[in-house]
């Protein structure tokens, strides 16, 4: 292929990547707003500004689209968390706040709708179970890294997992009410717990 042919291929690939990204972002926002029942490939394609055919070119099934969307946004959030860098003792509250933010936004709401759908839909369940295990492992690994935690010390692994479980619980509470004041108190307490547990 000549230089001209290569030049034409690059913009096409860029457009394809941009279309895919728009579909993934639209899928997460649709899922968060309308749940599984209200989120179809057609609805997502319309929100993303692409044809249904283009959506199905990238994601042949509804399950492909929504599991890829939740995974994509989870990876984006992981990248943002990694950018915080290791916290050390003086920045642990910032890490707790960032971990809680993972479970109190649009991504968590979308993931929750996907989990509920997977509990009823046989073809979706194994994909969501595998995705959640992978995202959960990555969240745990990243939290350990950000906190500078040494999991060889007894109790540290469970403390980090407790932080993640607490953050998920706060995310569930936030679905129904704005619980900002209580959440801030809980975050402050968890930062103190981590100071004691991690030294």
N, C-alpha and C positions, 0 to 999 in steps of 0.2 A: 504494500500500500504506500502510495506516495505521501509527501508532506501534506498535500491538500486533503487527501482522504483521512489522514490522522487528525488534521485540524477539524474536520467535520464531525468525526466520531466523538471528540472530547466534549463539544457543546451538547451533543445528544445525550451523552452519559451524565453530564451535569444536570440537564433537564430531567432526566429519569430519576436521579438522586433527589432532586428538589421535589418532584412529584411524590416520590415515596415518602419523603420527610413530611410533606403537607398532609398526606393520607394518615400517617402514623399520629401526628399531632391532633388532627381532626378526630381520629378514632378515640383517642384518650379523652378529649373534651366531650365528645358525644356520649361515651360510656359514663363519664362522671355526671353529666347532666340528665341523661335519659335512661340510664340503666341498660341492661342487656336487651330487654324486650323492645325498647325504643331505638336501639342502635343497629341499623342495618347497613349493608355496604352502600346502598343508594343514598342514605342519609349522610354517611361519611363522605362519599364522593362529592355530593352537592356542597357540603361545608368546605371541603378541600378545593373546590373549584375545578374538579376534573370529571370526566365521564365515568359512568359505571364500568364501561369496558376497560378504561385505563386502570381503574382500581383493581379489577379482576385480573388484569395482566400482572400487576405487582403481587396481588394476594388472591389466589384462586378461590379461597373459601373465607367465609366470615370468621371462622376460628383462626385461620392464618393471620388475618388482618388484626384482630383484637389481641391475640397473644403477642404478636410482633410489636404492636403499639405499646403495650404495657412494658415489654422488655426494653424497647427503645427509650422510653421515658425514664425507666429505672436506671439504665446506663447513663443517661444524661445527668440524672441526679447524683449518681455515683461519681461522675467526673467532677461535678461541682463540689461534692464533699471532699474528694481527694485534694482539691485545690486549697482546702483549709490548711493542709500540712499537719504534721504531728503537733498536738496541742501542748503537751507538757502540763505540769500542775497548774500553771496560771491561766490556762485557757480552757479548762475542762467544761466550764458552764457553756461556753460557746459551742463546744462539741455536742453537749447534751441538747442545746437548742437546735442545732443542725440536724441531729438524729430525730428529734421530735418533729421537726419540719418535714422530714421524709414521710411521716405518717399522718400529716394533718392537711395535706393539699389535694389538688386535683388528681395526682397520680394515685394516691391511696384510695380516694373515692372510686376511681375507675377500676383499680385492682379489686376492690371489695365487690363491686358489681360483677366482675369476672369470676371471682371465687364463688359467689352465690349462684351464678349461672352454672358453673362447673359442678356444683353439688347436685344439680338436676339433670345435666346434659352429659350422657355417657361419652360422646365423642370429644367433648371439651375437657373433661376431668383429668385425664392423664397429662395432657399438655399443660394445664394450669398447675397441677401438682408439681410437675418437673420444673416449670418456670419459677414457682414460688420457692421451691427448695434452693434453686440456683441464686435467686435474688436474695433470699434469706442468708445464705452462706456468705455472699458478697457483702451484705450489710454488716454481718457480724465481723468478718475479716477487716473491713474498712474501719469499723468502730474501734476495734482493738488497736489498729495502727494509729488512728487519730488520737486515741487516749494515751498512747505509749504504754499500753497495759502488757504485763508479763503473765501470760496464761499458764505458765508453769507454777505460779504461786497458787496454792489451794484457795478456791473460792472466787478467783478473779474471772474465770470463764463464765461462771454462773452469774456474777455481778453484771458483766457486760450483756449477757443474755437477758437478765432482768431489766436492764435499761431498755433494750429493744422491745421487750414485751410491754413495759410500761408505756413506751412511746406509741405502740400499736393501740393500747387501751385508750390513751388520750385521743388518738385519731378517731376511734369509734365514738367517743363522747362528743367530739367536735362535729360529727355528722348531724347531730340533733340540735345542739345549742352552741353558741359562742362561749366557750369556757376559758377565755384568755386569762382571767385573773387567777383562777385555780391552777391552770396549766403553768403559769409563771411561778407560782409557789412550789408546785411539784418539781419543776425543772431546777429551781434553786436547791431544793432538798436533795435531789439526785446528784447534783454537783457536789454537795457536801458528803454524801454517801461515797461517791467515787474518791474524794480526797482521802477518806478514811481507808477505803478498801485498796486503793492503788498506791497510796503514799505520796 
